[in-house]
């Protein structure tokens, strides 16, 4: 059978000194196509539009401000140690109140002891922070935490072996050397995002919101853990566990040297933070806000005990912190305020309005009735939603009003004012629940919040005049 090539099989032809590749023509298959430009592809029927592709994981991470925040090398490590060291902050006072009140049978004594310790902290903490600015965080925080842990152990021994009442005051006052790890963490964020740019301002706003949410998380879990340990294990277990966590967390935090701000040496050349009239007015707001926290804590412990549910007191306090934690995390996703002083007034006003709810919930039932405790828990959850925005805005103002080189001192002054207010609120709350029905004690936080509102409104113009972007 003869070979018959296909119609499109190429042929080779020789022309002169060239070898030409030609297309074969066969009449059986029709004429050869005319040479010409390539034809356009035939139109296809329209199909459904493709679905929007899901953004890659890296793009989603970039869109999340918290993911961007912790993408910085070393940020996760120092945050882990910081959270471990801050958890006892929500444990110590609750543990001391339960331990002392159970041993000595007096909430007034327990409130006075914790108030004395907080007042001592108000005196010692700024000096400790000044040393941190001068010599560095690691060199000062570790020995300060060790002294505080030993003082907590001394308090346990005094309670355990029925030492005189004055020894309780002395031992708890010695815990005033506890380093302000929250302030040191905020100083690290300010160091990592230094520079007056919109990107740094937004990142610092997110960092401040996270730090406040971390505070609330610790104050949410701390009372629950303290109440459980003191009631289910033994009365001194809460204080002992808090001391171990504090020392361990500070050691982990101090070991992260790559993110530590450099020591500034002697800071006498910089203006002392208290010389700023705007910062002094802001500290008055923190003082009154602290009274809100101190009174709420003691009154809630006494209210739950009066209703026969002392073990649930920590959980009730935790709900208030949970509401604040959620509000703080949400605030971190929003844009920072352009006029921070005005936002502070609005936040304190909202806090004052919401603090009327616990008073109404506590006084809704008959004295001694346990049915009002769930209602009170819901009221505290709602009231806590204004706490974190108030604290985040206040801390942002502190960073803007504090002179460069004394940032730890400025933020510790704010925390000191807060602790002094907590001490005053705890003492007033202890006296109130001893002499009246604990439900009426919720009028104290409301009055303290109104006082904070007056201070914020009085200093609003000064805040707007003196504040500057964080350097």
ROMARDREN-618370 format. One record per residue (C-alpha): residue in three letters; x, y, z. Coordinates in steps of 0.02 Angstrom, whole numbers, m for minus. Example, Ala and Ser with C-alpha at 12.3 -4.5 7.8 and 13.67 -1.06 7.14 Angstrom:
PT|ALA|615|m225|390
PT|SER|684|m53|357
//
This chain:
PT|UNK|0|0|0
PT|UNK|76|167|m52
PT|UNK|117|293|83
PT|UNK|1|443|89
PT|UNK|52|580|208
PT|UNK|m73|682|303
PT|UNK|m126|848|228
PT|UNK|m30|952|354
PT|UNK|132|853|345
PT|UNK|274|973|297
PT|UNK|382|945|143
PT|UNK|565|986|120
PT|UNK|619|1073|m42
PT|UNK|789|1131|m101
PT|UNK|801|1301|m189
PT|UNK|975|1354|m236
PT|UNK|1077|1341|m79
PT|UNK|928|1344|42
PT|UNK|825|1209|123
PT|UNK|644|1266|132
PT|UNK|507|1196|243
PT|UNK|344|1203|145
PT|UNK|167|1155|187
PT|UNK|99|1008|86
PT|UNK|m50|1032|m28
PT|UNK|m164|888|m67
PT|UNK|m320|912|m172
PT|UNK|m412|778|m77
PT|UNK|m412|887|75
PT|UNK|m456|1052|m6
PT|UNK|m349|1202|m53
PT|UNK|m210|1258|57
PT|UNK|m254|1405|169
PT|UNK|m195|1575|115
PT|UNK|m55|1643|221
PT|UNK|m106|1785|330
PT|UNK|m106|1853|506
PT|UNK|m163|1737|645
PT|UNK|m349|1740|670
PT|UNK|m424|1800|831
PT|UNK|m493|1667|948
PT|UNK|m677|1633|933
PT|UNK|m783|1718|1064
PT|UNK|m837|1607|1203
PT|UNK|m1001|1611|1295
PT|UNK|m1000|1721|1449
PT|UNK|m974|1622|1607
PT|UNK|m1013|1662|1788
PT|UNK|m896|1791|1865
PT|UNK|m762|1709|1972
PT|UNK|m787|1714|2157
PT|UNK|m685|1837|2254
PT|UNK|m526|1754|2309
PT|UNK|m495|1746|2495
PT|UNK|m353|1863|2542
PT|UNK|m194|1772|2586
PT|UNK|m150|1745|2768
PT|UNK|m13|1877|2763
PT|UNK|m136|2009|2700
PT|UNK|m259|1966|2837
PT|UNK|m119|1977|2963
PT|UNK|m72|2149|2900
PT|UNK|m252|2205|2918
PT|UNK|m257|2150|3100
PT|UNK|m177|2285|3210
PT|UNK|m139|2160|3348
PT|UNK|m52|2042|3227
PT|UNK|56|2186|3167
PT|UNK|93|2232|3347
PT|UNK|160|2061|3394
PT|UNK|256|2037|3232
PT|UNK|396|2138|3311
PT|UNK|537|2020|3367
PT|UNK|536|1995|3555
PT|UNK|362|2069|3583
PT|UNK|279|1903|3621
PT|UNK|415|1849|3741
PT|UNK|411|2003|3852
PT|UNK|220|2005|3846
PT|UNK|213|1826|3910
PT|UNK|324|1866|4058
PT|UNK|229|2026|4090
PT|UNK|60|1938|4096
PT|UNK|129|1810|4217
PT|UNK|194|1948|4330
PT|UNK|34|2049|4320
PT|UNK|m87|1909|4363
PT|UNK|m47|1924|4550
PT|UNK|m101|2107|4544
PT|UNK|m280|2043|4541
PT|UNK|m244|1914|4675
PT|UNK|m153|2000|4816
PT|UNK|m288|2115|4884
PT|UNK|m428|1987|4868
PT|UNK|m319|1853|4948
PT|UNK|m272|1970|5090
PT|UNK|m452|2020|5124
PT|UNK|m514|1840|5127
PT|UNK|m366|1779|5229
PT|UNK|m370|1918|5359
PT|UNK|m559|1930|5372
PT|UNK|m572|1742|5395
PT|UNK|m435|1738|5526
PT|UNK|m477|1896|5624
PT|UNK|m663|1908|5585
PT|UNK|m658|2091|5529
PT|UNK|m680|2163|5356
PT|UNK|m635|2333|5426
PT|UNK|m463|2267|5480
PT|UNK|m438|2180|5312
PT|UNK|m484|2337|5216
PT|UNK|m369|2443|5325
PT|UNK|m222|2325|5298
PT|UNK|m241|2324|5109
PT|UNK|m265|2513|5110
PT|UNK|m103|2533|5207
PT|UNK|m9|2426|5082
PT|UNK|m77|2523|4936
PT|UNK|m37|2689|5019
PT|UNK|142|2629|5047
PT|UNK|149|2581|4863
PT|UNK|95|2757|4819
PT|UNK|250|2822|4908
PT|UNK|376|2690|4853
PT|UNK|324|2653|4673
PT|UNK|375|2822|4596
PT|UNK|548|2806|4672
PT|UNK|563|2629|4606
PT|UNK|511|2689|4433
PT|UNK|639|2829|4441
PT|UNK|773|2699|4473
PT|UNK|707|2596|4326
PT|UNK|724|2747|4211
PT|UNK|899|2780|4275
PT|UNK|974|2606|4284
PT|UNK|863|2499|4172
PT|UNK|717|2382|4198
PT|UNK|810|2219|4227
PT|UNK|930|2288|4359
PT|UNK|791|2359|4468
PT|UNK|636|2251|4437
PT|UNK|711|2084|4491
PT|UNK|771|2134|4666
PT|UNK|614|2238|4693
PT|UNK|504|2087|4652
PT|UNK|608|1976|4768
PT|UNK|580|2095|4914
PT|UNK|393|2099|4880
PT|UNK|383|1909|4873
PT|UNK|471|1895|5041
PT|UNK|351|2022|5114
PT|UNK|203|1919|5054
PT|UNK|278|1767|5139
PT|UNK|296|1868|5299
PT|UNK|112|1917|5291
PT|UNK|61|1735|5275
PT|UNK|166|1687|5426
PT|UNK|93|1830|5530
PT|UNK|m84|1775|5491
PT|UNK|m46|1591|5512
PT|UNK|33|1610|5684
PT|UNK|m87|1744|5747
PT|UNK|40|1885|5762
PT|UNK|m20|2055|5825
PT|UNK|m121|2161|5707
PT|UNK|19|2288|5680
PT|UNK|126|2153|5601
PT|UNK|m4|2132|5464
PT|UNK|9|2316|5421
PT|UNK|199|2309|5420
PT|UNK|210|2152|5313
PT|UNK|84|2211|5184
PT|UNK|166|2382|5174
PT|UNK|331|2297|5130
PT|UNK|253|2232|4970
PT|UNK|259|2411|4906
PT|UNK|419|2369|4811
PT|UNK|318|2268|4685
PT|UNK|378|2333|4515
PT|UNK|253|2412|4398
PT|UNK|268|2285|4259
PT|UNK|121|2361|4166
PT|UNK|210|2529|4159
PT|UNK|372|2447|4104
PT|UNK|281|2354|3966
PT|UNK|201|2515|3904
PT|UNK|372|2596|3907
PT|UNK|437|2457|3795
PT|UNK|297|2486|3670
PT|UNK|333|2672|3671
PT|UNK|517|2634|3640
PT|UNK|476|2516|3496
PT|UNK|356|2641|3415
PT|UNK|449|2802|3450
PT|UNK|434|2941|3324
PT|UNK|288|3058|3288
PT|UNK|215|2971|3135
PT|UNK|35|2917|3105
PT|UNK|90|2735|3095
PT|UNK|178|2742|3263
PT|UNK|32|2836|3341
PT|UNK|m91|2702|3282
PT|UNK|23|2561|3340
PT|UNK|47|2641|3510
PT|UNK|m142|2663|3527
PT|UNK|m165|2478|3491
PT|UNK|m27|2434|3614
PT|UNK|m106|2540|3751
PT|UNK|m274|2459|3719
PT|UNK|m196|2287|3729
PT|UNK|m105|2330|3891
PT|UNK|m267|2391|3970
PT|UNK|m356|2234|3911
PT|UNK|m214|2133|3988
PT|UNK|m239|2227|4152
PT|UNK|m423|2185|4148
PT|UNK|m387|2004|4103
PT|UNK|m273|1989|4254
PT|UNK|m401|2072|4365
PT|UNK|m531|1956|4291
PT|UNK|m436|1794|4320
PT|UNK|m343|1850|4476
PT|UNK|m492|1868|4594
PT|UNK|m567|1704|4532
PT|UNK|m404|1612|4560
PT|UNK|m376|1696|4729
PT|UNK|m552|1659|4792
PT|UNK|m539|1478|4736
PT|UNK|m369|1451|4816
PT|UNK|m416|1536|4980
PT|UNK|m582|1444|4999
PT|UNK|m549|1275|4917
PT|UNK|m367|1245|4966
PT|UNK|m318|1346|5121
PT|UNK|m333|1532|5164
PT|UNK|m151|1574|5132
PT|UNK|m141|1485|4963
PT|UNK|m190|1639|4862
PT|UNK|m51|1749|4932
PT|UNK|81|1614|4914
PT|UNK|34|1576|4734
PT|UNK|34|1760|4691
PT|UNK|210|1783|4761
PT|UNK|276|1637|4656
PT|UNK|193|1702|4497
PT|UNK|258|1878|4526
PT|UNK|439|1826|4546
PT|UNK|433|1703|4401
PT|UNK|351|1828|4283
PT|UNK|473|1968|4324
PT|UNK|621|1852|4292
PT|UNK|551|1804|4121
PT|UNK|510|1986|4080
PT|UNK|681|2051|4131
PT|UNK|769|1918|4028
PT|UNK|703|1996|3865
PT|UNK|841|2125|3843
PT|UNK|819|2159|3656
PT|UNK|659|2260|3681
PT|UNK|711|2348|3843
PT|UNK|723|2538|3831
PT|UNK|898|2603|3863
PT|UNK|937|2671|4035
PT|UNK|940|2861|4034
PT|UNK|1063|2884|4178
PT|UNK|1030|3031|4290
PT|UNK|867|3116|4239
PT|UNK|884|3274|4342
PT|UNK|897|3379|4183
PT|UNK|723|3328|4128
PT|UNK|576|3415|4206
PT|UNK|492|3313|4342
PT|UNK|323|3248|4283
PT|UNK|233|3324|4431
PT|UNK|288|3497|4374
PT|UNK|162|3484|4232
PT|UNK|m5|3559|4288
PT|UNK|m97|3456|4157
PT|UNK|m22|3293|4222
PT|UNK|m64|3343|4401
PT|UNK|m245|3369|4349
PT|UNK|m244|3201|4261
PT|UNK|m178|3115|4418
PT|UNK|m330|3179|4511
PT|UNK|m439|3087|4384
PT|UNK|m339|2927|4414
PT|UNK|m355|2950|4603
PT|UNK|m545|2959|4594
PT|UNK|m552|2816|4469
PT|UNK|m449|2708|4586
PT|UNK|m576|2741|4724
PT|UNK|m706|2667|4607
PT|UNK|m607|2505|4594
PT|UNK|m562|2490|4778
PT|UNK|m737|2521|4842
PT|UNK|m815|2404|4714
PT|UNK|m698|2262|4761
PT|UNK|m724|2267|4950
PT|UNK|m911|2300|4938
PT|UNK|m933|2155|4816
PT|UNK|m837|2036|4929
PT|UNK|m944|2087|5078
PT|UNK|m1105|2082|4977
PT|UNK|m1073|1904|4917
PT|UNK|m1026|1850|5094
PT|UNK|m1184|1929|5163
PT|UNK|m1287|1832|5035
PT|UNK|m1200|1669|5082
PT|UNK|m1098|1651|4920
PT|UNK|m923|1708|4967
PT|UNK|m843|1584|4846
PT|UNK|m932|1671|4700
PT|UNK|m865|1843|4743
PT|UNK|m713|1824|4630
PT|UNK|m821|1768|4484
PT|UNK|m935|1919|4506
PT|UNK|m785|2037|4506
PT|UNK|m716|1945|4356
PT|UNK|m870|1987|4254
PT|UNK|m838|2172|4277
PT|UNK|m660|2147|4218
PT|UNK|m723|2042|4071
PT|UNK|m832|2184|4010
PT|UNK|m685|2303|4024
PT|UNK|m568|2181|3935
PT|UNK|m685|2162|3787
PT|UNK|m708|2350|3774
PT|UNK|m519|2376|3780
PT|UNK|m485|2252|3639
PT|UNK|m620|2332|3532
PT|UNK|m550|2505|3564
PT|UNK|m381|2447|3500
PT|UNK|m452|2416|3327
PT|UNK|m518|2594|3311
PT|UNK|m423|2748|3260
PT|UNK|m338|2847|3399
PT|UNK|m428|3003|3455
PT|UNK|m364|3168|3389
PT|UNK|m420|3261|3546
PT|UNK|m380|3140|3686
PT|UNK|m433|3259|3824
PT|UNK|m609|3271|3757
PT|UNK|m622|3082|3739
PT|UNK|m569|3061|3921
PT|UNK|m713|3169|3979
PT|UNK|m836|3066|3875
PT|UNK|m766|2902|3941
PT|UNK|m777|2956|4123
PT|UNK|m954|3018|4095
PT|UNK|m1003|2848|4024
PT|UNK|m920|2761|4173
PT|UNK|m1019|2869|4294
PT|UNK|m1183|2831|4208
PT|UNK|m1154|2643|4202
PT|UNK|m1101|2632|4385
PT|UNK|m1279|2672|4435
PT|UNK|m1328|2497|4376
PT|UNK|m1238|2398|4516
PT|UNK|m1319|2509|4647
PT|UNK|m1491|2479|4574
PT|UNK|m1460|2292|4557
PT|UNK|m1392|2271|4735
PT|UNK|m1536|2364|4815
PT|UNK|m1671|2279|4710
PT|UNK|m1694|2130|4829
PT|UNK|m1725|2114|5014
PT|UNK|m1574|2120|5131
PT|UNK|m1494|1949|5145
PT|UNK|m1576|1884|4986
PT|UNK|m1461|1785|4872
PT|UNK|m1570|1812|4718
PT|UNK|m1495|1982|4680
PT|UNK|m1318|1913|4655
PT|UNK|m1344|1860|4471
PT|UNK|m1425|2027|4436
PT|UNK|m1278|2116|4515
PT|UNK|m1157|2013|4410
PT|UNK|m1244|2069|4249
PT|UNK|m1242|2250|4307
PT|UNK|m1055|2242|4343
PT|UNK|m1023|2164|4172
PT|UNK|m1109|2310|4086
PT|UNK|m1028|2440|4200
PT|UNK|m856|2371|4161
PT|UNK|m874|2416|3977
PT|UNK|m826|2597|4014
PT|UNK|m674|2557|4122
PT|UNK|m547|2509|3989
PT|UNK|m585|2657|3873
PT|UNK|m561|2774|4021
PT|UNK|m395|2695|4069
PT|UNK|m329|2682|3890
PT|UNK|m368|2864|3856
PT|UNK|m293|2918|4022
PT|UNK|m132|2820|3992
PT|UNK|m117|2894|3817
PT|UNK|m127|3067|3895
PT|UNK|6|3019|4022
PT|UNK|125|2968|3883
PT|UNK|97|3133|3794
PT|UNK|115|3241|3949
PT|UNK|269|3155|4024
PT|UNK|441|3230|3981
PT|UNK|558|3123|3878
PT|UNK|673|3013|3981
PT|UNK|551|2996|4127
PT|UNK|416|2891|4048
PT|UNK|421|2751|4177
PT|UNK|408|2879|4315
PT|UNK|261|2968|4234
PT|UNK|161|2809|4206
PT|UNK|203|2746|4380
PT|UNK|138|2908|4452
PT|UNK|m26|2873|4363
PT|UNK|m30|2695|4431
PT|UNK|18|2764|4603
PT|UNK|m128|2885|4600
PT|UNK|m238|2741|4548
PT|UNK|m174|2633|4692
PT|UNK|m196|2776|4816
PT|UNK|m376|2791|4757
PT|UNK|m399|2603|4773
PT|UNK|m333|2613|4952
PT|UNK|m452|2753|4997
PT|UNK|m597|2665|4913
PT|UNK|m557|2500|4998
PT|UNK|m547|2582|5170
PT|UNK|m709|2678|5142
PT|UNK|m794|2522|5075
PT|UNK|m737|2417|5224
PT|UNK|m804|2546|5346
PT|UNK|m969|2560|5252
PT|UNK|m1007|2374|5245
PT|UNK|m964|2358|5430
PT|UNK|m1092|2490|5481
PT|UNK|m1228|2477|5348
PT|UNK|m1304|2352|5229
PT|UNK|m1172|2302|5098
PT|UNK|m1294|2341|4957
PT|UNK|m1288|2526|4999
PT|UNK|m1100|2521|4984
PT|UNK|m1118|2528|4795
PT|UNK|m1157|2713|4814
PT|UNK|m971|2739|4848
PT|UNK|m909|2690|4673
PT|UNK|m1042|2799|4595
PT|UNK|m991|2950|4698
PT|UNK|m808|2920|4658
PT|UNK|m847|2912|4472
PT|UNK|m940|3077|4480
PT|UNK|m789|3154|4567
PT|UNK|m678|3088|4427
PT|UNK|m795|3168|4301
PT|UNK|m781|3336|4387
PT|UNK|m590|3324|4387
PT|UNK|m587|3275|4203
PT|UNK|m703|3416|4153
PT|UNK|m602|3542|4252
PT|UNK|m439|3488|4170
PT|UNK|m505|3461|3993
PT|UNK|m444|3628|3928
PT|UNK|m273|3604|4005
PT|UNK|m260|3429|3931
PT|UNK|m293|3495|3756
PT|UNK|m169|3637|3777
PT|UNK|m23|3536|3843
PT|UNK|m37|3368|3756
PT|UNK|85|3326|3617
PT|UNK|111|3174|3508
PT|UNK|216|3040|3588
PT|UNK|397|3054|3536
//
